[in-house]
Amino acid sequence: MGISLEKIKKAQELNFWNFGNQVLYDMCQKAPKHTSETEIVGKVWLIGRSYAAAIERGANSPYTGDQFYRFDVAQKIKAAGVELDNKIECLEGFSRITEDLLE
């Protein structure tokens, strides 16, 4: 009943974060564009909080709380939305992003 190679491989395959990550991936797949303020705020908020990387940390903005997301984050991402979406679309079809693809 000791540790076997099979048990090690099974433990490595088990990732407790897969379900939560998939929820975030599904959200982004359902709303891939960056033109709707509510979708932008929802994605930035949930992804940032999920990965303990909230965008408001260290932000130099006159807005706080909900206003920061609505009047700062959403507006800036929306302004870059079409260009951002075009760049993201160029990456479709690649299974892995590498530095070589960034150009």
MMTF fields as JSON, N, C-alpha, C and O atoms, coordinates in Angstrom:
{
  "mmtfVersion": "1.0.0",
  "mmtfProducer": "UNKNOWN",
  "numBonds": 411,
  "numAtoms": 412,
  "numGroups": 103,
  "numChains": 1,
  "numModels": 1,
  "chainsPerModel": [1],
  "groupsPerChain": [103],
  "chainIdList": ["A"],
  "bondAtomList": [4, 2, 8, 6, 12, 10, 16, 14, 20, 18, 24, 22, 28, 26, 32, 30, 36, 34, 40, 38, 44, 42, 48, 46, 52, 50, 56, 54, 60, 58, 64, 62, 68, 66, 72, 70, 76, 74, 80, 78, 84, 82, 88, 86, 92, 90, 96, 94, 100, 98, 104, 102, 108, 106, 112, 110, 116, 114, 120, 118, 124, 122, 128, 126, 132, 130, 136, 134, 140, 138, 144, 142, 148, 146, 152, 150, 156, 154, 160, 158, 164, 162, 168, 166, 172, 170, 176, 174, 180, 178, 184, 182, 188, 186, 192, 190, 196, 194, 200, 198, 204, 202, 208, 206, 212, 210, 216, 214, 220, 218, 224, 222, 228, 226, 232, 230, 236, 234, 240, 238, 244, 242, 248, 246, 252, 250, 256, 254, 260, 258, 264, 262, 268, 266, 272, 270, 276, 274, 280, 278, 284, 282, 288, 286, 292, 290, 296, 294, 300, 298, 304, 302, 308, 306, 312, 310, 316, 314, 320, 318, 324, 322, 328, 326, 332, 330, 336, 334, 340, 338, 344, 342, 348, 346, 352, 350, 356, 354, 360, 358, 364, 362, 368, 366, 372, 370, 376, 374, 380, 378, 384, 382, 388, 386, 392, 390, 396, 394, 400, 398, 404, 402, 408, 406],
  "bondOrderList": [1, 1, 1, 1, 1, 1, 1, 1, 1, 1, 1, 1, 1, 1, 1, 1, 1, 1, 1, 1, 1, 1, 1, 1, 1, 1, 1, 1, 1, 1, 1, 1, 1, 1, 1, 1, 1, 1, 1, 1, 1, 1, 1, 1, 1, 1, 1, 1, 1, 1, 1, 1, 1, 1, 1, 1, 1, 1, 1, 1, 1, 1, 1, 1, 1, 1, 1, 1, 1, 1, 1, 1, 1, 1, 1, 1, 1, 1, 1, 1, 1, 1, 1, 1, 1, 1, 1, 1, 1, 1, 1, 1, 1, 1, 1, 1, 1, 1, 1, 1, 1, 1],
  "groupList": [{"groupName": "MET", "atomNameList": ["N", "CA", "C", "O"], "elementList": ["N", "C", "C", "O"], "formalChargeList": [0, 0, 0, 0], "bondAtomList": [1, 0, 2, 1, 3, 2], "bondOrderList": [1, 1, 2], "singleLetterCode": "M", "chemCompType": "L-PEPTIDE LINKING"}, {"groupName": "GLY", "atomNameList": ["N", "CA", "C", "O"], "elementList": ["N", "C", "C", "O"], "formalChargeList": [0, 0, 0, 0], "bondAtomList": [1, 0, 2, 1, 3, 2], "bondOrderList": [1, 1, 2], "singleLetterCode": "G", "chemCompType": "PEPTIDE LINKING"}, {"groupName": "ILE", "atomNameList": ["N", "CA", "C", "O"], "elementList": ["N", "C", "C", "O"], "formalChargeList": [0, 0, 0, 0], "bondAtomList": [1, 0, 2, 1, 3, 2], "bondOrderList": [1, 1, 2], "singleLetterCode": "I", "chemCompType": "L-PEPTIDE LINKING"}, {"groupName": "SER", "atomNameList": ["N", "CA", "C", "O"], "elementList": ["N", "C", "C", "O"], "formalChargeList": [0, 0, 0, 0], "bondAtomList": [1, 0, 2, 1, 3, 2], "bondOrderList": [1, 1, 2], "singleLetterCode": "S", "chemCompType": "L-PEPTIDE LINKING"}, {"groupName": "LEU", "atomNameList": ["N", "CA", "C", "O"], "elementList": ["N", "C", "C", "O"], "formalChargeList": [0, 0, 0, 0], "bondAtomList": [1, 0, 2, 1, 3, 2], "bondOrderList": [1, 1, 2], "singleLetterCode": "L", "chemCompType": "L-PEPTIDE LINKING"}, {"groupName": "GLU", "atomNameList": ["N", "CA", "C", "O"], "elementList": ["N", "C", "C", "O"], "formalChargeList": [0, 0, 0, 0], "bondAtomList": [1, 0, 2, 1, 3, 2], "bondOrderList": [1, 1, 2], "singleLetterCode": "E", "chemCompType": "L-PEPTIDE LINKING"}, {"groupName": "LYS", "atomNameList": ["N", "CA", "C", "O"], "elementList": ["N", "C", "C", "O"], "formalChargeList": [0, 0, 0, 0], "bondAtomList": [1, 0, 2, 1, 3, 2], "bondOrderList": [1, 1, 2], "singleLetterCode": "K", "chemCompType": "L-PEPTIDE LINKING"}, {"groupName": "ALA", "atomNameList": ["N", "CA", "C", "O"], "elementList": ["N", "C", "C", "O"], "formalChargeList": [0, 0, 0, 0], "bondAtomList": [1, 0, 2, 1, 3, 2], "bondOrderList": [1, 1, 2], "singleLetterCode": "A", "chemCompType": "L-PEPTIDE LINKING"}, {"groupName": "GLN", "atomNameList": ["N", "CA", "C", "O"], "elementList": ["N", "C", "C", "O"], "formalChargeList": [0, 0, 0, 0], "bondAtomList": [1, 0, 2, 1, 3, 2], "bondOrderList": [1, 1, 2], "singleLetterCode": "Q", "chemCompType": "L-PEPTIDE LINKING"}, {"groupName": "ASN", "atomNameList": ["N", "CA", "C", "O"], "elementList": ["N", "C", "C", "O"], "formalChargeList": [0, 0, 0, 0], "bondAtomList": [1, 0, 2, 1, 3, 2], "bondOrderList": [1, 1, 2], "singleLetterCode": "N", "chemCompType": "L-PEPTIDE LINKING"}, {"groupName": "PHE", "atomNameList": ["N", "CA", "C", "O"], "elementList": ["N", "C", "C", "O"], "formalChargeList": [0, 0, 0, 0], "bondAtomList": [1, 0, 2, 1, 3, 2], "bondOrderList": [1, 1, 2], "singleLetterCode": "F", "chemCompType": "L-PEPTIDE LINKING"}, {"groupName": "TRP", "atomNameList": ["N", "CA", "C", "O"], "elementList": ["N", "C", "C", "O"], "formalChargeList": [0, 0, 0, 0], "bondAtomList": [1, 0, 2, 1, 3, 2], "bondOrderList": [1, 1, 2], "singleLetterCode": "W", "chemCompType": "L-PEPTIDE LINKING"}, {"groupName": "VAL", "atomNameList": ["N", "CA", "C", "O"], "elementList": ["N", "C", "C", "O"], "formalChargeList": [0, 0, 0, 0], "bondAtomList": [1, 0, 2, 1, 3, 2], "bondOrderList": [1, 1, 2], "singleLetterCode": "V", "chemCompType": "L-PEPTIDE LINKING"}, {"groupName": "TYR", "atomNameList": ["N", "CA", "C", "O"], "elementList": ["N", "C", "C", "O"], "formalChargeList": [0, 0, 0, 0], "bondAtomList": [1, 0, 2, 1, 3, 2], "bondOrderList": [1, 1, 2], "singleLetterCode": "Y", "chemCompType": "L-PEPTIDE LINKING"}, {"groupName": "ASP", "atomNameList": ["N", "CA", "C", "O"], "elementList": ["N", "C", "C", "O"], "formalChargeList": [0, 0, 0, 0], "bondAtomList": [1, 0, 2, 1, 3, 2], "bondOrderList": [1, 1, 2], "singleLetterCode": "D", "chemCompType": "L-PEPTIDE LINKING"}, {"groupName": "CYS", "atomNameList": ["N", "CA", "C", "O"], "elementList": ["N", "C", "C", "O"], "formalChargeList": [0, 0, 0, 0], "bondAtomList": [1, 0, 2, 1, 3, 2], "bondOrderList": [1, 1, 2], "singleLetterCode": "C", "chemCompType": "L-PEPTIDE LINKING"}, {"groupName": "PRO", "atomNameList": ["N", "CA", "C", "O"], "elementList": ["N", "C", "C", "O"], "formalChargeList": [0, 0, 0, 0], "bondAtomList": [1, 0, 2, 1, 3, 2], "bondOrderList": [1, 1, 2], "singleLetterCode": "P", "chemCompType": "L-PEPTIDE LINKING"}, {"groupName": "HIS", "atomNameList": ["N", "CA", "C", "O"], "elementList": ["N", "C", "C", "O"], "formalChargeList": [0, 0, 0, 0], "bondAtomList": [1, 0, 2, 1, 3, 2], "bondOrderList": [1, 1, 2], "singleLetterCode": "H", "chemCompType": "L-PEPTIDE LINKING"}, {"groupName": "THR", "atomNameList": ["N", "CA", "C", "O"], "elementList": ["N", "C", "C", "O"], "formalChargeList": [0, 0, 0, 0], "bondAtomList": [1, 0, 2, 1, 3, 2], "bondOrderList": [1, 1, 2], "singleLetterCode": "T", "chemCompType": "L-PEPTIDE LINKING"}, {"groupName": "ARG", "atomNameList": ["N", "CA", "C", "O"], "elementList": ["N", "C", "C", "O"], "formalChargeList": [0, 0, 0, 0], "bondAtomList": [1, 0, 2, 1, 3, 2], "bondOrderList": [1, 1, 2], "singleLetterCode": "R", "chemCompType": "L-PEPTIDE LINKING"}],
  "groupTypeList": [0, 1, 2, 3, 4, 5, 6, 2, 6, 6, 7, 8, 5, 4, 9, 10, 11, 9, 10, 1, 9, 8, 12, 4, 13, 14, 0, 15, 8, 6, 7, 16, 6, 17, 18, 3, 5, 18, 5, 2, 12, 1, 6, 12, 11, 4, 2, 1, 19, 3, 13, 7, 7, 7, 2, 5, 19, 1, 7, 9, 3, 16, 13, 18, 1, 14, 8, 10, 13, 19, 10, 14, 12, 7, 8, 6, 2, 6, 7, 7, 1, 12, 5, 4, 14, 9, 6, 2, 5, 15, 4, 5, 1, 10, 3, 19, 2, 18, 5, 14, 4, 4, 5],
  "groupIdList": [1, 2, 3, 4, 5, 6, 7, 8, 9, 10, 11, 12, 13, 14, 15, 16, 17, 18, 19, 20, 21, 22, 23, 24, 25, 26, 27, 28, 29, 30, 31, 32, 33, 34, 35, 36, 37, 38, 39, 40, 41, 42, 43, 44, 45, 46, 47, 48, 49, 50, 51, 52, 53, 54, 55, 56, 57, 58, 59, 60, 61, 62, 63, 64, 65, 66, 67, 68, 69, 70, 71, 72, 73, 74, 75, 76, 77, 78, 79, 80, 81, 82, 83, 84, 85, 86, 87, 88, 89, 90, 91, 92, 93, 94, 95, 96, 97, 98, 99, 100, 101, 102, 103],
  "secStructList": [7, 7, 7, 7, 2, 2, 2, 2, 2, 2, 2, 2, 2, 7, 7, 6, 6, 2, 2, 2, 2, 2, 2, 2, 2, 2, 2, 2, 2, 2, 1, 7, 7, 1, 7, 7, 2, 2, 2, 2, 2, 2, 2, 2, 2, 2, 2, 2, 2, 2, 6, 6, 7, 7, 6, 6, 6, 6, 7, 7, 7, 1, 7, 7, 2, 2, 2, 0, 0, 0, 0, 0, 0, 2, 2, 2, 2, 2, 2, 6, 2, 2, 2, 2, 2, 2, 2, 2, 2, 2, 6, 6, 6, 7, 1, 1, 7, 7, 4, 4, 4, 7, 7],
  "xCoordList": [0.826, 0.0, 0.866, 0.414, 2.088, 3.005, 2.718, 1.698, 3.634, 3.505, 4.02, 5.139, 3.2, 3.592, 3.66, 3.121, 4.329, 4.41, 3.011, 2.745, 2.125, 0.741, 0.043, -0.657, 0.236, -0.381, 0.191, -0.54, 1.462, 2.106, 1.54, 1.19, 1.452, 0.915, -0.536, -0.932, -1.318, -2.718, -2.822, -3.662, -1.986, -1.985, -1.569, -2.098, -0.631, -0.19, -1.27, -1.366, -2.081, -3.16, -4.324, -5.038, -4.518, -5.622, -5.315, -4.359, -6.098, -5.897, -7.195, -8.209, -7.151, -8.356, -8.847, -9.966, -8.042, -8.416, -9.044, -9.51, -9.065, -9.583, -11.017, -11.326, -11.891, -13.293, -13.415, -14.068, -12.793, -12.861, -12.246, -12.805, -11.091, -10.472, -11.381, -11.493, -12.03, -12.918, -14.099, -14.547, -14.607, -15.699, -15.233, -15.97, -14.025, -13.492, -13.265, -13.571, -12.732, -12.53, -13.863, -13.977, -14.875, -16.2, -16.778, -17.392, -16.578, -17.067, -16.424, -17.11, -15.126, -14.419, -14.799, -14.843, -15.071, -15.491, -16.907, -17.213, -17.756, -19.131, -19.173, -20.029, -18.261, -18.218, -16.782, -16.097, -16.325, -14.927, -14.546, -13.366, -15.489, -15.178, -14.996, -15.332, -14.464, -14.198, -14.892, -14.273, -16.19, -16.978, -18.114, -18.619, -18.511, -19.591, -18.997, -18.201, -19.389, -18.857, -19.17, -18.317, -20.364, -20.724, -19.911, -19.515, -19.663, -18.853, -17.39, -16.737, -16.882, -15.504, -15.337, -14.419, -16.217, -16.123, -16.254, -15.499, -17.191, -17.381, -16.145, -15.741, -15.541, -14.351, -13.163, -12.482, -12.906, -11.765, -11.926, -10.973, -13.115, -13.386, -13.197, -12.458, -13.87, -13.809, -12.434, -11.96, -11.796, -10.461, -9.474, -8.668, -9.534, -8.622, -8.782, -7.794, -10.008, -10.256, -9.899, -9.391, -10.154, -9.861, -8.377, -7.974, -7.575, -6.13, -5.414, -4.198, -6.162, -5.587, -4.729, -3.647, -5.24, -4.525, -5.496, -5.552, -6.254, -7.276, -6.64, -5.617, -7.241, -6.698, -6.622, -5.823, -7.428, -7.422, -6.203, -5.929, -5.489, -4.287, -3.258, -2.83, -2.881, -1.854, -2.309, -1.493, -3.594, -4.095, -4.023, -4.348, -3.598, -3.546, -4.756, -4.666, -5.867, -7.12, -7.873, -7.799, -8.597, -9.417, -10.66, -11.361, -10.93, -12.12, -11.769, -10.64, -12.748, -12.576, -13.792, -14.84, -13.635, -14.753, -15.407, -14.725, -16.733, -17.495, -17.206, -17.167, -17.005, -16.736, -15.421, -15.307, -14.432, -13.157, -13.368, -12.857, -14.123, -14.378, -15.209, -14.929, -16.209, -17.132, -16.546, -16.67, -15.908, -15.472, -13.998, -13.573, -13.228, -11.809, -11.502, -11.152, -11.631, -11.279, -12.117, -11.568, -13.424, -14.3, -14.066, -14.026, -13.913, -13.741, -12.417, -12.37, -11.358, -10.042, -9.987, -9.455, -10.527, -10.515, -11.444, -11.122, -12.584, -13.528, -12.911, -13.13, -12.146, -11.494, -10.5, -10.309, -9.879, -8.914, -9.559, -8.883, -10.859, -11.566, -11.394, -11.047, -11.623, -11.547, -10.113, -9.885, -9.154, -7.745, -7.342, -6.67, -7.751, -7.45, -8.072, -7.417, -9.328, -10.014, -9.345, -9.231, -8.902, -8.211, -6.906, -6.566, -6.182, -4.931, -5.188, -4.453, -6.225, -6.569, -7.006, -6.651, -7.779, -8.246, -7.081, -7.172, -5.992, -4.808, -4.196, -3.477, -4.471, -3.902, -4.755, -4.333, -5.965, -6.833, -6.159, -5.494, -6.33, -5.745, -4.408, -3.921, -3.81, -2.561, -2.889, -3.662, -2.306, -2.581, -1.715, -2.019, -0.634, 0.283, 0.828, 1.189, 0.885, 1.424, 2.887, 3.225, 3.748, 5.17, 5.64, 4.904, 6.837, 7.38, 7.453, 7.266, 7.72, 7.808, 6.498, 6.502, 5.385, 4.077, 3.679, 2.747, 4.345, 3.92, 4.04, 3.304, 4.949, 5.046, 3.785, 3.664],
  "yCoordList": [-1.197, 0.0, 1.255, 2.321, 1.135, 2.266, 3.161, 3.033, 4.054, 4.992, 4.318, 3.805, 4.323, 3.724, 4.814, 5.907, 4.493, 5.421, 5.762, 6.901, 4.78, 4.996, 6.034, 6.913, 5.925, 6.881, 8.287, 9.273, 8.375, 9.681, 10.328, 11.508, 9.556, 10.094, 10.541, 11.582, 9.76, 10.117, 11.413, 12.261, 11.572, 12.788, 13.994, 15.088, 13.807, 14.913, 15.331, 16.507, 14.386, 14.69, 15.397, 16.17, 15.145, 15.724, 17.189, 17.495, 18.06, 19.485, 20.053, 20.117, 20.454, 20.954, 22.273, 22.696, 22.918, 24.217, 24.094, 25.093, 22.905, 22.739, 23.242, 23.934, 22.899, 23.305, 24.827, 25.399, 25.476, 26.933, 27.606, 28.566, 27.104, 27.662, 27.496, 28.401, 26.343, 26.112, 27.077, 27.51, 27.419, 28.397, 29.742, 30.384, 30.155, 31.411, 31.317, 32.26, 30.189, 30.007, 30.047, 30.659, 29.388, 29.379, 30.793, 31.167, 31.571, 32.95, 33.735, 34.457, 33.596, 34.333, 33.84, 34.619, 32.553, 32.015, 32.482, 32.73, 32.597, 33.051, 34.541, 34.978, 35.307, 36.755, 37.155, 37.786, 36.797, 37.0, 38.435, 38.783, 39.246, 40.604, 41.571, 41.268, 42.724, 43.751, 45.058, 46.119, 44.944, 46.106, 46.418, 47.541, 45.453, 45.642, 45.943, 45.165, 47.076, 47.457, 46.42, 46.12, 45.875, 44.9, 43.615, 43.019, 43.188, 41.99, 42.246, 41.383, 43.418, 43.779, 43.765, 43.133, 44.456, 44.542, 43.154, 42.809, 42.369, 41.024, 40.163, 39.48, 40.19, 39.374, 39.866, 39.063, 41.161, 41.706, 41.442, 41.048, 41.657, 41.472, 40.019, 39.734, 39.09, 37.687, 37.066, 36.317, 37.361, 36.818, 37.394, 36.661, 38.706, 39.341, 38.812, 38.537, 38.667, 38.153, 36.679, 36.242, 35.92, 34.486, 34.206, 33.275, 35.017, 34.796, 35.748, 35.915, 36.371, 37.307, 38.36, 38.711, 38.859, 39.875, 40.991, 41.416, 41.456, 42.47, 43.708, 44.2, 44.192, 45.29, 46.602, 47.475, 46.75, 48.01, 48.161, 49.252, 47.083, 47.156, 48.06, 47.808, 49.075, 49.981, 50.869, 51.552, 50.868, 51.699, 53.167, 53.55, 53.964, 55.411, 56.012, 56.439, 56.033, 56.467, 57.37, 57.184, 58.348, 59.176, 58.439, 58.927, 57.27, 56.504, 55.369, 54.879, 54.967, 53.83, 52.921, 53.318, 51.703, 50.763, 50.537, 50.383, 50.517, 50.269, 51.305, 50.979, 52.547, 53.6, 53.359, 53.673, 52.808, 52.504, 51.524, 51.727, 50.462, 49.477, 50.072, 49.824, 50.84, 51.357, 52.489, 52.495, 53.45, 54.653, 54.655, 55.502, 53.737, 53.699, 52.427, 52.499, 51.281, 50.007, 49.761, 49.55, 49.787, 49.474, 50.431, 50.008, 51.713, 52.694, 52.507, 52.612, 52.234, 52.059, 50.778, 50.775, 49.706, 48.451, 48.56, 48.068, 49.191, 49.36, 50.205, 49.927, 51.229, 52.079, 51.279, 51.566, 50.292, 49.453, 48.168, 47.31, 48.039, 46.784, 46.167, 44.99, 46.914, 46.343, 45.918, 44.833, 46.769, 46.426, 45.208, 44.303, 45.192, 44.064, 42.778, 41.737, 42.848, 41.666, 41.149, 39.938, 42.054, 41.639, 40.914, 39.925, 41.406, 40.755, 39.379, 38.429, 39.277, 37.988, 36.996, 35.819, 37.475, 36.603, 36.032, 34.918, 36.782, 36.293, 35.079, 34.309, 34.9, 33.778, 32.519, 31.453, 32.644, 31.469, 30.403, 30.707, 29.199, 28.098, 27.639, 26.568, 28.435, 28.03, 27.365, 27.898, 26.215, 25.519, 26.036, 25.815, 26.726, 27.242, 28.586, 28.747, 29.537, 30.856, 30.891, 30.601, 31.248, 31.359, 32.756, 33.506, 33.108, 34.427, 34.63, 35.747, 33.565, 33.668, 34.133, 34.778, 33.807, 34.173, 35.61, 36.138, 36.24, 37.558, 38.644, 39.63, 38.48, 39.476, 39.471, 40.239],
  "zCoordList": [0.0, 0.0, 0.0, 0.417, -0.459, -0.515, -1.706, -2.384, -1.931, -3.055, -4.307, -4.337, -5.336, -6.608, -7.671, -7.501, -8.759, -9.879, -10.381, -10.765, -10.377, -10.813, -9.928, -10.43, -8.614, -7.685, -7.876, -7.789, -8.129, -8.353, -9.614, -9.607, -10.693, -11.951, -11.784, -12.309, -11.061, -10.835, -10.032, -10.333, -9.027, -8.213, -9.039, -8.847, -9.953, -10.792, -11.773, -12.122, -12.221, -13.157, -12.475, -13.114, -11.198, -10.453, -10.155, -9.442, -10.682, -10.445, -9.884, -10.579, -8.653, -7.997, -8.58, -8.287, -9.386, -9.948, -11.335, -11.884, -11.905, -13.265, -13.424, -14.394, -12.482, -12.613, -12.615, -13.488, -11.645, -11.562, -12.776, -13.307, -13.221, -14.417, -15.624, -16.451, -15.726, -16.858, -16.85, -17.911, -15.671, -15.576, -16.162, -16.91, -15.823, -16.353, -17.86, -18.589, -18.337, -19.776, -20.511, -21.574, -19.936, -20.556, -20.632, -21.632, -19.57, -19.559, -20.702, -21.426, -20.86, -21.907, -23.297, -24.25, -23.408, -24.693, -25.041, -26.207, -24.038, -24.257, -24.603, -25.372, -24.043, -24.284, -24.648, -23.843, -25.844, -26.195, -26.551, -26.507, -26.892, -27.362, -26.193, -25.048, -26.515, -25.508, -25.904, -25.972, -26.159, -26.556, -25.585, -25.565, -24.798, -23.827, -22.458, -21.933, -21.884, -20.574, -19.505, -18.67, -19.518, -18.478, -18.618, -17.616, -19.846, -20.054, -19.685, -19.099, -20.023, -19.67, -18.157, -17.636, -17.459, -16.0, -15.38, -14.471, -15.857, -15.317, -15.465, -14.523, -16.646, -16.875, -16.058, -15.419, -16.067, -15.322, -13.83, -13.157, -13.325, -11.895, -11.476, -10.534, -12.179, -11.774, -11.983, -11.128, -13.09, -13.328, -12.32, -11.748, -12.102, -11.15, -9.746, -9.066, -9.307, -7.961, -7.85, -6.817, -8.884, -8.855, -8.708, -8.011, -9.368, -9.346, -8.393, -8.482, -7.483, -6.504, -7.191, -6.719, -8.323, -9.087, -9.461, -10.614, -8.483, -8.736, -9.359, -8.882, -10.402, -11.187, -10.4, -10.74, -9.374, -8.623, -7.708, -7.208, -7.496, -6.662, -7.328, -8.454, -6.644, -7.152, -8.293, -8.912, -8.578, -9.679, -9.292, -8.168, -10.231, -10.025, -10.742, -11.893, -10.05, -10.648, -9.676, -8.462, -10.216, -9.327, -8.829, -7.942, -9.396, -9.039, -8.077, -8.057, -7.29, -6.389, -6.497, -7.007, -6.013, -5.966, -7.31, -8.324, -7.319, -8.538, -9.618, -10.805, -9.204, -10.185, -10.919, -12.104, -10.228, -10.867, -12.017, -13.118, -11.754, -12.802, -13.933, -15.106, -13.595, -14.613, -15.445, -16.669, -14.778, -15.485, -15.878, -16.664, -15.354, -15.704, -16.498, -17.676, -15.863, -16.501, -17.761, -18.842, -17.621, -18.76, -19.923, -21.079, -19.624, -20.693, -21.438, -22.664, -20.702, -21.341, -22.165, -23.275, -21.633, -22.397, -23.589, -24.671, -23.412, -24.519, -25.632, -26.811, -25.272, -26.265, -27.11, -28.292, -26.505, -27.221, -27.726, -28.294, -27.522, -27.763, -29.121, -29.214, -30.184, -31.534, -31.845, -32.381, -31.511, -31.75, -30.915, -31.41, -29.667, -28.777, -29.31, -29.347, -29.72, -30.237, -31.506, -31.696, -32.374, -33.601, -33.283, -33.931, -32.288, -31.899, -31.293, -31.563, -30.481, -29.881, -30.962, -30.909, -31.944, -33.027, -33.831, -34.345, -33.943, -34.662, -33.98, -34.616, -32.699, -31.939, -32.007, -31.56, -32.572, -32.666, -33.513, -34.503, -33.128, -33.87, -33.316, -33.678, -32.444, -31.812, -30.482, -29.686, -30.249, -29.001, -27.863, -26.691, -28.213, -27.2, -27.664, -28.829, -26.761, -27.085, -26.668, -25.52, -27.611, -27.338, -27.713, -28.355, -27.324, -27.662, -29.169, -29.65, -29.921, -31.368, -31.999, -33.047, -31.36, -31.909, -31.578, -32.185, -30.652, -30.179, -31.245, -31.202, -32.196, -33.267, -34.084, -35.038]
}
